[in-house]
Amino acid sequence: MRTASGDDAHEEGAYEEDHEEVFPFVPAPEDGTHWTAPTDVEQQLYRLTRTGNAYAYLRTLAIEGVYYPVRLDEARAAGEDEFPVLTVPLGDGRLAAQVYTAGLLPRTHPHLVYEYATLGALAGILPGDVDILAVNAATPCEEYFSTNDEEQETWLDLHHDLFEPDGLGDRVVTRRTGAPPPGPLLHGLACGAHLCFQNGDAWNTPHWHGSGYRGEAERIAAGWSVHGRDDWRATQERLLDGEVSPWYWDFVLGARVALAPGGRGGHVDPQRWRALVEAELWARARENGVPSGDPEFAGLVTHLRTLVGEVLRYEARFRADGLLPPDGFVRSIAAWDLGRGSNMARWGRGARYATETEMLTALERVSKAARDVYGSWEEFSAGYVLGRCLHFDEERFGAWYTEVLEAHRALAADPESPWRTVPFADGRDDRG
């Protein structure tokens, strides 16, 4: 069966295969004891179910939040203050609502989406006729709670005590099950690890739900002015082609590489670097018929000569902070667009602007483009950080720099980080 995906689903490429992975189903471990959960959250919940500690289980949900299923057509039709919840009748006449933690969410479905809610918000949006909250049903860490008034008061209390709006970010989250095998897809996912760290998302999850259907649509609308499928496709292509960042950033870096012995961009005299940038710019101007006295072009030349100094100062700070080795430098800022492109592919899927095939294809293109430019995760990261700083930081060395430096250090140190588990060179695990 083929099914439409997106408001303009008649367009070529806007169709995807239907499938039956609607709700999670994870068999209990055969030995009755050991279960390798997708993430630390589910592993903790499994331990709590085995010890019967339902209150601690709720505390974990209050910290992490949950996802609840909604029919896609209802989610699209819902107003800003409407929160449709899919309910399931039980055999005894009661009604249940199903919720899941992030690691157990299934493959994205063409007719069903998952919305994120805190435990406190859930108390306000559950239909009044729901009797049972089924958490992670049909998995080894399932638990069931009454939804009476006293229980929901407990949810609200735990939410107010434990939930921190910014508390889920700045962490490396790695799926231990359900991740793609070694190869270009896994490598392409790894290229988005900086933002996954910042947002607290699993970097290697191929079935993307992110902050929920509504949350993903709001994320790319607010941050990228993406309001539909056409917007997403245009933005995704520009990121993959390195056209979101200014062309002249890599032009300036490339001039240094051209001056270095062997073309690798080692130490060169800054004045020679600036002179080559200016000479190449004026050569381009003559080829394109730009008058020699054009004030706008002269302003661009001045700006790019200044950019040489800005790059040198950032690189000096990078070396001092361990982001670059003592003799290191940045050859390209392509990683800044590619890292964001890796996430845009997922965000587009979460908002249902992208089909599953389009998301997977974009991620593999990210992998190839990154490997065409860089030779290691450290090189890739330095390019990403410099791009972010040139874009936002303006040499303040403020939060735009320190936050991504924290991500770099965490990704370099965490044993489950992609930088420690996914070879950069060819996107495949050749270690046998």
N, C-alpha and C positions, 0 to 999 in steps of 0.2 A: 504494500500500500504506500502511495506517495501522498504527502500532505503539505498544505501551504504553510509557509512560515513567514510572517511579516505582513504589513498592511498592503504592500505591493507585491504579493506573492506570485502574481502572474509573470513577473520578470524572470528572465533566464537566471538560473543559479539560486533561486529562492525556494527551492523545494528540497525536502529531505525525507529519508526513510522513516516510516513509523516503526515503533518497536514496543515491546511489552514490559520494559523496565520502568514501571510507573512508581512503585514504592520499593524501598530497600528490602532485600531478603538475604540474610546471612545465616547459614546453618550454625547451630551450636557446635562447639568443638567435640570431636568424637570421644576424647578421653574424659570429657566432662569437667576439665579443669583449665587447661591452657588454651588461650585464644590470643592471637596476634591481632590487635585492634588496628584500625586505620591510623589513628593518631593518639597522642597521650590522653586527650579528653575521653575518648571512648574506652581506653584502657583503664582509666580511673573509674569510669562509670561501671565497667565490668566488675572491678574489684568491689565496688560498693553494693552491687546487686548480690554478689556472692556472700557478703557479710550482712545483708539486710539493712543497710544504713540508708534508708530512704531520705532522711533529712539532709545528710551530706550529699546525696545525689542531687537534691533540689538546689543546694548551695552551688554545686558545679554548674547547673543550668542557669542559675542567677548570674554567675560570672560570665558565662559564654554566650547565653542566648540560644534560641532554637529556630528551626525552620518549619513552616507548615505548608502543606500542599494547597494549591488553588488551581482551578481550571483556568487555562490561559485566556479563554474568551471572557470569563468573569473578571480576571485580573485587569484586562485591557479596558473593560467597561466601567470598572470601579472608579468612583470619584476620589478626590484627595483624602477625604475623611471616611472612606468606605474600605472595609477590610474583610472581603469574603473569605470564609474558612470552609474547607471541604470537610464534611462530617461523614461518619460511617455508622450505620445502624448495627447494633449488637443483637444477638439471637434472643436476648431476654427482654427486648423492648427498649433498652437504654441506647443512648447515642454517644459515640466517642469522637474525639478529635485527635488526629495523629500529628506528632511533631518529632523532629529528628535533630541530632547534632550534626555539625558540618561534615565530619569525616564519613558519615554514613549516607549522605545524599547520593541518589542514583544518577545514572546517565541522564543528561537533559532530555526532556521529552517534548515532542511537538505539540501536545495538547495540555500539558500540565507544567506548572512552574512552582517554585518554592519561594515563599516570602520569609524574611528574617523578622524575628520579634524578640525583644527581651522578655524575661519572665514576667516583669511588671506589666509590659504592654500586652502580653498574652491575656492577663487577667481582665483587661478592658475590652478585648476584641472577640473573645470566645462567645459564640451564640449562647443564649440563656438556657437552651434546651440540651446542651451538652452535659453529660453526666460523668464521663471518664476522659482523662487526658492520657493518651497512650504515647509514651516516649520511647523512641527507637524500637517500635514493635517489630517482631519477627527477626530480631537480632539477638546475639548473646547478652547484650547490655540493656534489654528492654525493662521498662518499669511502668507502673500504672498508678495514677493518682486520681482521687476524687476531685471534682471541681466545685464543691459546695463553697459557701461564703467563707467559712472558717479557713479552708484550704487556700483559697485565693488571697485571703488576708496574709497568710504566711508567704505566699509568692511575692506580694507587694513589699512586705517587710524585708525579705531577703534581697529583693531588687534594690531597695533604697540603701541597704547596708553594704552590698557587695559589688553592684555593677558600676564600672567606671567607663564613661563614654570613650575615653582614649586608652583604656586598659588592655585592649585586645591587640594593639599594634606593637611594632618594634620587637618582633620575635621571629625566630626561624621555625616554621611549621613544615614538617615533612611527612608525607603519607608513607606508611610502611606497607600498605596493601592498596591495590587498585591503581597504582601509578603505571605509566607506559614503560615498556621495556627500553633498554639502552638504544639510542638511535637519534635521528634528527628531531623527532617530536619531543623527546625528553630534554634534549639540548635546547630546543627552542623555548620550552617552558622555563628552563634554568636561566635563560637570558633575561627573564622578567623578575629575577629574585630580589632585586633592590626594592621594587614596589611591593612585592609580596611580603617582604620583611616589614616594610613600613605599615602595611595594612593588616598584618597578622594572618595572611592567607597562606594555605599550603601551596608551595611553589610548584609542586609536581602533580597537581590534580588536573586531569584532562576533562572531567565532567564539571563544568564551571557553574556555580550558583552565586559565588561571591557574597555580596551583601543582600542577596535576594533579588527577585525580578524587578521590583519597584526601585530598590536601592541601586542596582546597576544602571537602570535607565536614568535615574537622577544623577548618578555619579558622572556619566559621560555627557549629560546635558549641561550640568553646571561647569564642569572642568574643560569640556571640549566643544561645546555647542553642537553636540550630536543629538539630533532629535528624531532620527529615523534611519531606515536601512540605507538610503542613498548617502546620508551624512556619514554613517559609519564606514561604508565602503570607500568613500573619498578620503576620509581621514586615515583609514588603515593603509591605503595605497601610498599616501604621502609619507607615512612613517616608515613603511617598508622600503621606499625609494630614497629615504633620507632627505625629504623635501620640507619637513617641518622646521628643522633648524636652519639658520641662515647658511647659504652656500659658502660664504667667505670664511667661516670658521675652519673648515677643512682645507680651504685654499691657503690660508695662512700656515697651518700646520704642514701642509704638503710642500710649501716653499722651503721650510727648514729641512725636511727629509731630502729634498733635491740637493741641498748644499752639503749634506753630511757624507762622510766616506762610506761607500757601499750603499748609499741611499737609505740608511736606517734612521737618520734623524738624531744622531748623537750631538754632542756639544758643538754649536756653531757660534760665531761672533754675532751678537744681536744686531750690530749695525749692518753687517752683510745680509742678515735675514731681512731686516726692514727694507734694505735697498732692493733686494730681489722681489719682495712683495710689491713694492712701488713700480719697479720696472715691468713686472708681469702684468700689473693692472693697466698701466699705460699702453702696453702692447695690445691688450684686449680692447682698450678704448679705441685705438687706431683701427683695429680690425673691424670694429663695429661703427666706425664713423663718428665717434664722440669727439666734439671739438676740444682742442688742447686746453682751452681756458674754461671749460665747463665747471662752474662752481660746485654743483652737486657731486660730480665725479671727484673733484679735488677734495671735497669733504670726506668721501668714502676712502680715498687714499690715506688721508690723515688718520681716520678712524682705524684702519687696518694696521698702520704703523704703530698706533697706540696699543692695538690688540696684542702685538708681539710682546710688549712689556707686561701686559695683564697675564698672558699665558705663562710667562717666565715666573712671575710672582706666585701664581697658583701652584705651579710645579714645585717651586721651592718649599711652599707650605706642605704640599703633598709628600715630599721627601721627608720633611721634618716629622710628619705625622705617621709615617710608615705606609702611606698609600702608594707611594712609588719607591723603588729601591734607590740607593744613593746616586746612581748614575742614570736613573730612569727618566722618561719623558713620555708625552702623549703624542701618538702618531695620528690619531683620528678621534673625532667625537661622534662617529657613527653610532656608537653604543647608546648614546642618549636617545636617539630616535628608535633604535632597534629594541632597547629594553622597554620603552613605552609601547612600542608596537606589539611586543609579546603580550603585554597586559591588555592592550586595546582589543586584540583578537578575542581574549577571554571575556572582557567586559561587553563586547558586542554580542557574544553568544549569550551571556547572562541576561541581557536586555532583549534577546530574541531578534536582534537586527541581523545577526550572522547565523548561517546554518552551521551545523556541526562540521561539515566538510570544509567550509570556508575558514572556520577557526583553525582546524588542524593544518590546512594548507598554509595559512598565514604563519603559523608557528614554525613550520618546517622551512619556510622562506626566511624567517628571522634567523634560524640556525645557520643556514647557508651563508647569508649575508654577513653574519658575525664572524664566521670562520674564514671568510674571504679577506677580512680586514685584520683580525687579531690572532694572536697565537696562544693566549692564556686568559684565564678568568681575571687575573690581576690586571692585564692590559685592558681587557674589556671594561672592568670596573673603573679604572682611571679615566678612560674615555667617557664613560657615563657620568662620572662625578664632575669632570671638567665641563661637559655640556650643560649639566644642571647649574653649575656655578655661573657660567657665562650667561645663561638664560635668566637667572633669578638673583644671584648673590651680590653682584656689583662690587666685588672685592671687600665686602664687609666681613667675610668669614663668620657669618652668623648662622642661624638655624638651617638655612638652605644648604650650608656646607656641613655643619656638625651633625645633622641628622643622617645624611647619607654616608658620612664617615663612620658613624656608629653602625650602619647597615653593612658597610664594607668590612669592618672589623669582625662583626658577628658572623658574616658569611665566610670569612677566612678561617674562623676558629671552630665553628660548630661542626662536630663530626658527621652530622646528617645533612649539612649544607650541600648544595649542588657543586660548589667549588671543591668539595672534598670527595664527592662521589661520582661526578659526571666528567669524564675527560673532555677537555675543550677542543682538542685538535681536529677531530673529525666527527664528533657527535656520536660516536659508537664506543662502547666499552670493550677495549681490546685486551683486557687483562686476563681473559680466559676464565 
